[in-house]
Amino acid sequence: MISIIVAIGKNNLIGKGNDLPWHYPEDLKYFKEKTLNKTVLMGENTFYSIVNRLGKPLPNRRSIVATLTPDFKYPHVEVINDLIPFLKEEHREEIFIIGGKQIYKLALPYADRLYITHVNKDYDGDVFFPEIDFDNYSLISKKEVGELTFCIYQRVK
Ligand SMILES: NC(=O)c1ccc[n+]([C@@H]2O[C@H](COP(=O)([O-])OP(=O)(O)OC[C@H]3O[C@@H](n4cnc5c(N)ncnc54)[C@H](OP(=O)(O)O)[C@@H]3O)[C@@H](O)[C@H]2O)c1
């Protein structure tokens, strides 16, 4: 199963330059809870922003990096050079797509489940998530915590 996990602000905002536009420790905690001991797949830019922040890939997760750079190598990290065939394969385990913009756009048509943290506040930024057709999804879980609404959507068509 392919799942996308993302925090989305107003007008589909997801980033400011190479960073998030906001800082919500409760969202980072939620992200950790959902992805711990699972497989996370990310683009090269998102991978390096994690490594710059933590000094290493996300701990206690299987990390896969999507990159068009043919000689990309990093210890304990798997690499995919051609994302679309991977997304089309049947995956028995849940694969969490964790960003960024390019990889979300490629993965959205294949995503069975969307873990969206809606950020209900205005922020500046310049990186946006693609338009989601919510007719294709059913809301299966919703929890409001302050300025955030944690929602899970399951594909129905
Ligand atoms: N709000 C959130 O929850 C959230 C989460 C994560 C990231 N973000 C934001 O997203 C932004 C970063 O997004 P981004 O688009 O710059 O970076 P990205 O999606 O992390 O990485 C893009 C990389 O993916 C690779 N790629 C593209 N097409 C591919 C394909 N078909 N197969 C394999 N690899 C492929 C390319 O690698 P090459 O460079 O090698 O060509 C490209 O550099 C930042 O603003 C960040 O803050 C937001």
The ligand as an SDF file (V2000), in Angstrom:
LIG
                    3D

 48 52  0  0  0  0  0  0  0  0999 V2000
    4.6740   20.0110    4.4010 N   0  0  0  0  0  0  0  0  0  0  0  0
    5.2310   18.8070    4.3830 C   0  0  0  0  0  0  0  0  0  0  0  0
    4.7150   17.8540    5.0270 O   0  0  0  0  0  0  0  0  0  0  0  0
    6.4920   18.5710    3.6070 C   0  0  0  0  0  0  0  0  0  0  0  0
    7.1490   17.3330    3.6700 C   0  0  0  0  0  0  0  0  0  0  0  0
    8.3280   17.1570    2.9330 C   0  0  0  0  0  0  0  0  0  0  0  0
    8.8320   18.2020    2.1660 C   0  0  0  0  0  0  0  0  0  0  0  0
    8.1540   19.3820    2.1320 N   0  0  0  0  0  0  0  0  0  0  0  0
    8.6820   20.5240    1.3220 C   0  0  0  0  0  0  0  0  0  0  0  0
    8.9120   20.1140   -0.0200 O   0  0  0  0  0  0  0  0  0  0  0  0
    9.9560   20.9410   -0.5620 C   0  0  0  0  0  0  0  0  0  0  0  0
   10.9910   20.0440   -1.2250 C   0  0  0  0  0  0  0  0  0  0  0  0
   10.4450   19.4660   -2.3760 O   0  0  0  0  0  0  0  0  0  0  0  0
   11.3310   19.2000   -3.7170 P   0  0  0  0  0  0  0  0  0  0  0  0
   10.3770   18.9450   -4.8260 O   0  0  0  0  0  0  0  0  0  0  0  0
   12.3280   20.2840   -3.8250 O   0  0  0  0  0  0  0  0  0  0  0  0
   12.1950   17.9280   -3.3280 O   0  0  0  0  0  0  0  0  0  0  0  0
   11.9390   16.3360   -3.2600 P   0  0  0  0  0  0  0  0  0  0  0  0
   10.6040   15.9810   -3.8340 O   0  0  0  0  0  0  0  0  0  0  0  0
   12.3040   15.9030   -1.8940 O   0  0  0  0  0  0  0  0  0  0  0  0
   13.0860   15.7930   -4.1790 O   0  0  0  0  0  0  0  0  0  0  0  0
   13.0510   15.9770   -5.5470 C   0  0  0  0  0  0  0  0  0  0  0  0
   14.0130   14.9770   -6.1840 C   0  0  0  0  0  0  0  0  0  0  0  0
   13.3290   13.8150   -6.6040 O   0  0  0  0  0  0  0  0  0  0  0  0
   14.0280   13.2300   -7.6660 C   0  0  0  0  0  0  0  0  0  0  0  0
   13.1190   12.7400   -8.6990 N   0  0  0  0  0  0  0  0  0  0  0  0
   12.2810   13.4450   -9.4840 C   0  0  0  0  0  0  0  0  0  0  0  0
   11.6050   12.6450  -10.3230 N   0  0  0  0  0  0  0  0  0  0  0  0
   12.0220   11.3780  -10.0720 C   0  0  0  0  0  0  0  0  0  0  0  0
   11.6810   10.0920  -10.6130 C   0  0  0  0  0  0  0  0  0  0  0  0
   10.7850    9.9640  -11.5820 N   0  0  0  0  0  0  0  0  0  0  0  0
   12.3020    9.0130  -10.1050 N   0  0  0  0  0  0  0  0  0  0  0  0
   13.2150    9.1410   -9.1320 C   0  0  0  0  0  0  0  0  0  0  0  0
   13.5770   10.3330   -8.5800 N   0  0  0  0  0  0  0  0  0  0  0  0
   12.9870   11.4310   -9.0420 C   0  0  0  0  0  0  0  0  0  0  0  0
   14.9270   14.3000   -8.2600 C   0  0  0  0  0  0  0  0  0  0  0  0
   16.2460   13.8710   -8.0500 O   0  0  0  0  0  0  0  0  0  0  0  0
   17.5200   14.5050   -8.8130 P   0  0  0  0  0  0  0  0  0  0  0  0
   17.7990   15.7950   -8.1170 O   0  0  0  0  0  0  0  0  0  0  0  0
   18.5630   13.5070   -8.6130 O   0  0  0  0  0  0  0  0  0  0  0  0
   17.1090   14.7280  -10.2140 O   0  0  0  0  0  0  0  0  0  0  0  0
   14.6340   15.5470   -7.4340 C   0  0  0  0  0  0  0  0  0  0  0  0
   15.7520   16.2630   -7.0450 O   0  0  0  0  0  0  0  0  0  0  0  0
   10.4970   21.7800    0.6010 C   0  0  0  0  0  0  0  0  0  0  0  0
    9.9110   23.0580    0.5930 O   0  0  0  0  0  0  0  0  0  0  0  0
   10.0260   21.0010    1.8250 C   0  0  0  0  0  0  0  0  0  0  0  0
    9.9160   21.8250    2.9760 O   0  0  0  0  0  0  0  0  0  0  0  0
    7.0150   19.5930    2.8290 C   0  0  0  0  0  0  0  0  0  0  0  0
  1  2  1  0
  2  3  2  0
  2  4  1  0
  4  5  1  0
  4 48  2  0
  5  6  2  0
  6  7  1  0
  7  8  2  0
  8  9  1  0
  8 48  1  0
  9 10  1  0
  9 46  1  0
 10 11  1  0
 11 12  1  0
 11 44  1  0
 12 13  1  0
 13 14  1  0
 14 15  2  0
 14 16  1  0
 14 17  1  0
 17 18  1  0
 18 19  2  0
 18 20  1  0
 18 21  1  0
 21 22  1  0
 22 23  1  0
 23 24  1  0
 23 42  1  0
 24 25  1  0
 25 26  1  0
 25 36  1  0
 26 27  1  0
 26 35  1  0
 27 28  2  0
 28 29  1  0
 29 30  1  0
 29 35  2  0
 30 31  1  0
 30 32  2  0
 32 33  1  0
 33 34  2  0
 34 35  1  0
 36 37  1  0
 36 42  1  0
 37 38  1  0
 38 39  2  0
 38 40  1  0
 38 41  1  0
 42 43  1  0
 44 45  1  0
 44 46  1  0
 46 47  1  0
M  CHG  2   8   1  16  -1
M  END
$$$$
